Amino acid sequence: MPCVMVGESCLCSHNIDIRALRPHRGKVLNVEPNQEPASGSAIVFSGSKSQCREFSLVLEAKGIAHETRESESSWVLSVPSTHLSRAYDEITRYAAERSVPRSVPDAIKLRPSATIGAIAYVAILLLIAYCTGNGWFGADWLSIGDLQAGAAREWWRAVTALTLHLDQEHLLGNLLFGVLAGLAAARLLGDGVAWASILGAAALANYVEILVAPVTHRAVGASTAVFAALGLLAGMAWRQRLTLRERLWYRWAPLIAGISLLTLLGAGNAHVDVLGHALGFIFGIGVGWIYARIGVADHRGVRLQIIAGAGAALLVCVAWLLALNHR
């Protein structure tokens, strides 16, 4: 542990908060007791090379003569004996100004298993894909269930479009990423609440897209739900960190990371529904922010999970019943 040396005694890091400094690699060693500084000078600090150089800049800025040198076991910073007290005060003040007490966010107890919702998600997408491919009930499932801009009265399309896919590659990609994002959300919120929230945010995003997209716009795919799940996670983490006494970049890191993933995975060629991805992410962030604000993760009873999960499954069933009856 680095020490501040005064003569042959040392004042350890409870007097100077070394933890507040930038992290340095390597082990910091103390000056040996029998090690003497140059004549007429006193050691004010002993530690790593990078720390000594950092404190050297502090003293140089204050016009205090000093010397940085390597000893047998560490680096030392020495000053003339007449400037020892002032040098020590400047280093202590510098460390105190840089110290920012790091708050620890309240830990959310993760659920050990959250696979029921993921299994239901996979089963629904595979079932709809099978029905679409075989044209069950004599229906063109793509045409009656896809998202069509301007069809605001057919609200069920905002839900049915989430379950449709154009080909196997499209389906498998959304299965993979949807399961990963959904499992992460379910471990925080529980299966029922997490998947119901993802479905709700994605359906709202799709409905807004119906209202604002060009009249020729049509889209299908669960990717809007995938980005809603990503936004949900980012929104919860962002809201939680906003309450901490941390540096700006640390508090906004979850949102920045989520936007980076949206940019990386949510854009592509002309056939990619960028608007749907962005809206899903935005609505997901809103839901996650609200959940973190009111503490939904602290209320994950079995009854709530069952009600939320059953409600989500019922919504999908009702949407498809309306779509099949409206053809």
C-alpha positions in Angstrom: 0.0 0.0 0.0 1.5 3.4 -0.9 2.5 5.6 2.0 3.2 9.3 2.5 6.5 9.6 4.2 7.4 12.2 6.7 10.9 11.7 7.8 11.1 8.1 8.8 7.4 7.7 9.6 4.6 7.1 7.1 1.0 8.1 6.8 -0.8 5.4 4.9 -3.7 5.7 2.5 -6.3 6.6 5.1 -4.8 10.1 5.1 -4.5 10.2 1.3 -7.2 8.4 -0.7 -5.1 6.5 -3.2 -8.2 4.6 -4.4 -9.5 7.8 -5.8 -6.6 8.0 -8.3 -6.6 6.3 -11.6 -6.0 2.6 -11.3 -2.4 1.5 -11.8 -1.1 -1.9 -12.6 1.5 -3.7 -10.6 2.1 -4.0 -6.9 2.9 -0.8 -5.0 5.7 -1.2 -2.4 6.7 0.8 0.5 10.2 2.4 1.0 12.4 0.4 3.2 12.8 1.9 6.7 16.6 2.2 6.4 16.4 4.0 3.0 17.4 7.6 3.3 16.5 10.3 0.8 19.2 12.7 -0.5 20.7 15.1 1.9 18.4 18.1 2.7 15.3 16.4 1.2 12.5 14.2 2.5 10.4 11.6 0.9 6.8 12.7 0.5 5.4 9.7 -1.4 6.4 6.1 -2.1 4.6 4.0 -4.6 4.5 3.0 -8.3 6.2 4.8 -11.1 3.0 6.1 -12.6 1.7 7.4 -9.3 4.9 9.2 -8.6 4.8 10.8 -12.0 1.2 11.9 -11.4 2.0 13.5 -8.1 5.1 15.0 -9.7 2.9 16.9 -12.1 0.9 18.2 -9.1 4.0 19.5 -7.4 5.3 21.0 -10.7 2.1 22.9 -11.2 2.4 24.3 -7.7 6.0 25.3 -8.3 7.4 23.0 -5.6 10.9 21.6 -6.3 10.9 17.9 -6.2 12.7 14.8 -7.5 11.3 11.4 -8.7 13.7 8.4 -8.5 13.7 4.7 -8.3 14.6 3.0 -5.0 15.4 -0.7 -4.5 11.8 -1.7 -4.1 9.6 1.2 -5.4 9.6 4.7 -6.8 9.9 7.7 -4.4 9.0 11.4 -4.7 11.2 13.6 -2.6 11.1 17.4 -1.9 13.3 19.8 0.0 12.7 19.4 3.8 11.5 23.0 4.0 8.7 22.2 1.5 7.7 18.9 2.9 4.5 20.1 4.7 3.3 22.1 1.7 4.0 19.2 -0.7 2.1 16.8 1.5 -0.9 19.2 1.7 -1.0 19.6 -2.1 -0.9 15.9 -2.7 -3.6 15.2 -0.1 -5.8 18.0 -1.5 -5.4 16.7 -5.0 -6.4 13.1 -4.0 -9.3 14.4 -2.0 -10.6 16.5 -5.0 -10.4 13.4 -7.3 -12.1 11.1 -4.9 -15.8 10.4 -5.8 -17.5 8.0 -3.4 -18.8 5.1 -5.5 -22.3 4.2 -4.7 -23.3 0.6 -5.0 -26.7 0.1 -6.7 -29.2 -2.1 -4.9 -28.7 -5.6 -6.0 -31.5 -7.4 -7.8 -31.7 -11.0 -6.9 -31.6 -12.9 -10.2 -33.9 -15.9 -10.7 -31.9 -19.1 -11.0 -34.0 -20.3 -13.9 -36.2 -18.4 -16.4 -36.7 -20.8 -19.3 -40.5 -21.2 -19.4 -41.0 -17.9 -21.2 -38.2 -18.7 -23.7 -39.7 -22.1 -24.4 -43.1 -20.5 -25.0 -41.5 -17.9 -27.3 -39.8 -20.5 -29.4 -42.9 -22.7 -29.6 -45.1 -19.8 -30.7 -42.8 -18.7 -33.5 -42.3 -22.3 -34.7 -46.0 -23.0 -34.7 -46.8 -19.8 -36.6 -44.1 -20.6 -39.1 -45.5 -24.1 -39.6 -49.0 -22.7 -40.1 -47.8 -20.1 -42.5 -45.8 -22.6 -44.6 -48.7 -25.0 -44.8 -51.4 -22.4 -45.3 -53.6 -23.7 -42.5 -57.3 -22.8 -42.7 -56.8 -21.9 -46.3 -55.3 -18.5 -45.3 -52.4 -16.6 -46.6 -50.9 -15.9 -43.1 -48.4 -13.4 -44.3 -50.9 -11.2 -46.0 -53.5 -11.3 -43.2 -50.9 -10.8 -40.4 -48.1 -8.6 -41.6 -47.7 -5.0 -40.6 -49.3 -2.7 -43.1 -48.8 1.1 -42.8 -52.1 2.9 -42.6 -54.1 -0.1 -41.3 -54.7 1.5 -37.9 -58.1 -0.1 -37.5 -56.6 -3.6 -37.8 -54.6 -3.2 -34.6 -54.0 -6.9 -34.3 -51.4 -6.6 -37.1 -49.1 -5.0 -34.5 -49.1 -8.3 -32.7 -49.4 -10.9 -35.5 -46.5 -9.3 -37.4 -44.2 -10.1 -34.6 -44.8 -13.8 -35.1 -44.3 -14.0 -38.8 -41.0 -14.5 -40.7 -40.1 -14.5 -44.4 -37.6 -17.4 -44.4 -35.7 -19.8 -42.2 -32.7 -17.5 -41.8 -35.0 -14.7 -40.6 -36.7 -17.0 -38.2 -33.6 -18.6 -36.7 -31.9 -15.2 -36.2 -34.8 -13.9 -34.2 -35.1 -17.2 -32.3 -31.5 -17.0 -31.2 -31.3 -13.3 -30.2 -34.8 -13.3 -28.8 -34.1 -16.2 -26.5 -30.9 -14.6 -25.3 -32.4 -11.1 -24.6 -35.6 -12.6 -23.2 -33.7 -14.9 -20.8 -31.7 -11.9 -19.5 -34.9 -9.9 -18.9 -36.7 -12.9 -17.4 -34.0 -13.4 -14.8 -34.5 -9.9 -13.6 -38.3 -9.6 -13.8 -39.6 -13.2 -14.0 -40.8 -15.1 -17.0 -44.4 -13.8 -17.1 -43.7 -10.1 -16.5 -40.6 -10.0 -18.8 -42.2 -11.6 -21.8 -45.4 -9.7 -21.4 -43.5 -6.5 -21.2 -41.4 -7.3 -24.3 -44.6 -8.2 -26.2 -46.4 -5.1 -25.0 -43.5 -2.7 -25.9 -43.0 -4.4 -29.3 -46.7 -4.3 -30.1 -46.9 -0.6 -29.2 -43.8 0.1 -31.4 -45.4 -1.8 -34.3 -48.7 0.2 -33.9 -46.8 3.5 -34.0 -45.0 2.3 -37.1 -48.4 1.5 -38.7 -49.4 5.2 -38.0 -46.2 6.9 -39.1 -44.6 4.7 -41.8 -45.1 5.4 -45.6 -48.3 3.9 -46.9 -46.4 1.3 -49.0 -44.5 0.0 -45.9 -45.0 -3.6 -44.9 -43.0 -5.6 -42.3 -42.9 -8.8 -40.4 -40.6 -10.4 -37.8 -39.9 -10.7 -34.1 -36.8 -8.4 -34.3 -38.9 -5.5 -33.0 -39.5 -7.6 -29.9 -35.8 -8.5 -29.7 -34.9 -4.8 -29.6 -37.7 -4.1 -27.2 -36.0 -6.6 -24.8 -32.7 -5.0 -25.4 -34.2 -1.6 -24.6 -35.9 -3.0 -21.5 -32.5 -4.1 -20.1 -30.8 -0.9 -21.0 -33.6 1.2 -19.6 -33.5 -0.6 -16.2 -29.8 -0.3 -15.9 -29.8 3.3 -17.0 -32.4 4.4 -14.5 -30.6 2.5 -11.7 -27.3 4.2 -12.4 -28.8 7.7 -12.7 -29.5 7.6 -9.0 -25.8 7.0 -8.2 -23.1 9.6 -7.4 -21.0 8.7 -10.3 -19.3 10.3 -13.3 -21.6 11.2 -16.2 -20.2 8.5 -18.6 -20.6 5.8 -16.0 -24.3 6.7 -15.3 -25.1 6.9 -19.0 -23.1 3.8 -20.1 -26.1 1.4 -20.2 -28.0 3.6 -22.6 -24.9 4.2 -24.8 -24.2 0.5 -24.9 -27.8 -0.2 -25.9 -27.7 2.4 -28.7 -24.4 0.9 -29.9 -26.0 -2.5 -30.2 -29.0 -1.1 -31.9 -26.7 0.6 -34.4 -24.7 -2.5 -34.9 -27.5 -5.1 -35.2 -30.5 -3.0 -36.1 -29.4 -1.5 -39.4 -28.6 -3.1 -42.7 -29.8 -3.2 -46.2 -33.1 -1.7 -47.6 -35.1 -4.7 -46.5 -34.3 -4.2 -42.8 -37.0 -2.6 -40.8 -34.9 0.1 -39.1 -37.8 2.1 -38.0 -39.4 -0.9 -36.3 -36.1 -1.7 -34.6 -35.6 1.8 -33.3 -39.2 2.1 -32.1 -39.0 -1.2 -30.3 -35.8 -0.1 -28.6 -37.3 3.2 -27.6 -40.5 1.7 -26.1 -38.4 -1.0 -24.4 -36.2 1.7 -22.8 -39.4 3.5 -21.6 -40.8 0.3 -20.0 -37.4 -0.5 -18.4 -37.0 3.0 -17.0 -40.5 2.9 -15.4 -39.9 -0.6 -14.0 -36.7 0.5 -12.4 -38.3 3.6 -11.1 -41.2 1.8 -9.3 -39.3 -1.3 -8.4 -41.1 -3.9 -10.4 -38.1 -6.3 -10.0 -38.8 -6.4 -6.2 -42.3 -7.8 -6.8 -42.0 -11.0 -8.8 -44.6 -13.2 -7.1 -45.8 -16.4 -8.8 -49.3 -15.1 -9.2 -48.1 -12.0 -11.0 -46.0 -14.1 -13.3 -48.8 -16.4 -14.2 -51.3 -13.5 -14.9 -48.8 -11.6 -17.0 -47.7 -14.7 -19.0 -51.2 -15.9 -19.6 -52.2 -12.3 -20.7 -49.4 -12.2 -23.2 -50.3 -15.6 -24.7 -54.0 -14.6 -24.8 -53.1 -11.4 -26.6 -51.3 -13.4 -29.3 -54.2 -15.8 -29.7 -56.9 -13.1 -29.9 -54.8 -11.2 -32.5 -54.6 -14.2 -34.7 -58.3 -15.1 -34.3 -59.2 -11.6 -35.4 -56.8 -11.8 -38.3 -58.2 -15.1 -39.5 -61.8 -13.9 -39.1 -61.1 -10.6 -40.9 -59.8 -12.1 -44.2 
